[in-house]
């Protein structure tokens, strides 16, 4: 029997103009599809001219300058359509989709679809819902008492996964996919009997609990930051851009 963490998986990642899912824009993205553990991945990349300024702080993270994106990036509307179609194809064939910190990337894509296509990610997924695997949520639930940060770089170091070219969408997607496989193997006794669909439902519960814990910590420390418990997609705000 092949368990989900050894079988077909896809992974999606974006690079952006910032960290505000309601107002920032996607500048690059990648979808990685792997038919089985160890198989050569198939990679689709997108480069986007966001039509807005690219802050220097964002360029420092992913290396994509505003000039480069204006010269080589495509206009957002057709690219967002292609991304949504690609994710819908993965859902249609039942292939689980790995997304590190899913509420960030998937919400950004949803807002871009609303902005440029007068649509939403949910409309692409009406017939076949995504089965998302989020290594951040999985690791934090399964190894909740481990101290330290849990960025993708940290998770790669912890699980022994190579990460070459961090903050390049395809490299990050491949790394997140391999971290997810590594989490599955390490916690096989707790995960192997669960299907990706069951894990998707459980992660929504786990993420909400993690968000409540973080919100309580912020409250105790006097920080006013709000933690959204929604996973894998944040609901639309009335004032969304």
N, C-alpha and C positions, 0 to 999 in steps of 0.2 A: 504494500500500500504506500502510495506517495503522499506525504503530508503537504499541506499548503505551502510551507516554507521551503520545500524542495521543488515545487511545481512552478507553473507559469505565473509570472508576476510582471506588472508594469510599474513605472515610477514617473512622477511628474514634478517638475521644479520650475520656479520662475526667478528672474532677477528684476529688480524694480527701481523706481525713482526714490523710494523711501519705505517707511513701515506703516503708513496710514492706509488701511485697506479701503477706506471710503474715498480717498482723494488721490493717492499715488497711482502710478501707472506701471504696467509691465513693459520692460525693454527687451527682455529675452526670455525664452522658455525652452524646455526640452521634455520630450516623452521618450522613455527608454522601455523597450519590451524585451523580456527574456522568457523563452519557452520552458526552461528548466534551470535549476541550479548548475552553474558552470557553463551553460550555453552562451554563445556569443550574442550580446545584446544588439538589438536594432534600435537606432537612435534617430529621432526626428527633432530638428532644431528650428527655432523661430527667432528672428531678430526684428525688433519693432522700433520704428520712429514714433515715439509717444506723442509728438506734437506739443509737448510742454518742455520747459527747461529741465535739464538733468542736473541735480545738485552735485557739487564737487564731492560731498560726503558719500553720495551713492556711487560715484565713479571710483572713489578710493576703495570701495568694497568689491565691485565686480569688474572694474577696469574699462567699462564702456562709456566713452565720452559722448557728449551731445553731438559733436561734429561727426563722429563715426556713425552714430545712429541715424543722423540726417542723411548721410551719404549712402549707407548700406541697409538701413532698416526699411521695412515695409509699413504701409499705413495700417493702423490698428484694426479697422473693421474686418478686412478679409482674414487677417491673422487670427483674431479672436474666434471667428467662425471656424477656422481650421482646427484650432485648439479644442473647441467644444465638440466638434465632430470626432476628433481623435479620442477624446475621453469617452464619448458616447459609444464608440466602437469597442473600446475595452469593456465597458459595462455590458454591451450586447453579447459579447462572447463569454461573459462571466469571469474575466481575468481581473483579479484584485489589483487595486491601484495603490501603490505606496506614495504617500505624500508626507514629508517631514513637516510637522506643525501645520496640518491640513487647513485649519481655519484661516490661515494667512493666505496661502496660494489659491485655494479654491474660492475664497471670498473675493480676492482681487480679480480673478477671472470672471466671476459672476458680475462684479461691478463694471468691468470693462465691457462685458456683453450688454449690460443695461445701457451703458454710455454710448457704445458705438453700433449696437445691433438692435436696440429697443427690445431686448429679450432678456433671458436669464439662463443660468446654468441648469436650473431645474427643468426648464422646458426641453433641453436636450436629453434629459435623463428621465423623462416621463415614462417611457416604455421599459427601460432597464436601469434600475438604480445602481449607483456605484457601490462597490464594496471596498472601502478605504482601509488601509493599514497605515497607521501613523507611528513610526518608531519612537517618537518622543513620548507619546501617550503610553505605548506598550512598555517601554523601558521604565518609565516613572511609576507605573502601577506594579510591575513585576519585581522591581528592585527599589522599592520606595524609600528605603532607609539609607541608601548609598549617598554619601555626601558629595558635593561638587557640582559643577555646571553640567548641563546636558545639551549643549549645542551639537550640531552634526559632527563637528570636529572632535568634540569630547566623546561622543558615542563611538565614532570610528576608532579612536584610541583605546577606548574601554573594551570594545569587541574585536579588536585586531583587524579592522577593515582599512585597506589603503584608501587614502583620499588625495588624489593628485589634481591640482587646479581647483581648489576650493573656491566657491562663489562663481563658478561657471556652471550654468544650469545643468548641462548633461553630466558633468563630473559629480555634482551634488546629487543628482537623481540616481546615478549608478551607486554612489556610496550609500544613500538612504535605502536603496533596494537591498544591498548586501548586509547592511546593519539589521534590517528587518529579518532577513534569513538567519542571521546570527542570533538574534533575540529568540526566534522560533526554536532553534536548536538548543540554546542554553536552557530555555524554559519549556522544553518539549513535554515534560510530564504534565504541565498545566495548560498547554496550548494545543497539543496534537489532536485532541478529540473535538476541538472547536472548528467549525467551518469559518471561512472568511465572512460570510453573512452574519454569523453569530458574533464573531469578533467585532464587526462593525457596530452592532448594537451595543455590545459591552463597552467599547471604547467611548461611546457617547456618554455613558454613565460614568465611566472612570474619569473622563476629562472634566465633566461637571463637578465631580467631587474634588478633583485637583484644583479646579478654579475656585471653588469655595474655600479650600484650604489656603490658597495664595491670597484670596481677598481678605480672609481673616488676618493673615500675617501683615498685609498692608495696613489694615485698620489698627492693629496693635502698634505698628511702627509710625503711625500718623501720616501715612501716604494716602493721597486721595485717588490714586490710580484705580480704574475699574477693570475687573477681569471678566471677560465674556465667557459664560459657561457653554455656549453653543459649539457643537462639533458635528460634522466636519465643515459646516458652512454657517456663517453668521447670518441672522435674518437681516433683511433690508431695513435700513433706517429711513424714516420719512425725509430726512434731509440729505440722503446720500447723493453724491455728485453724479 
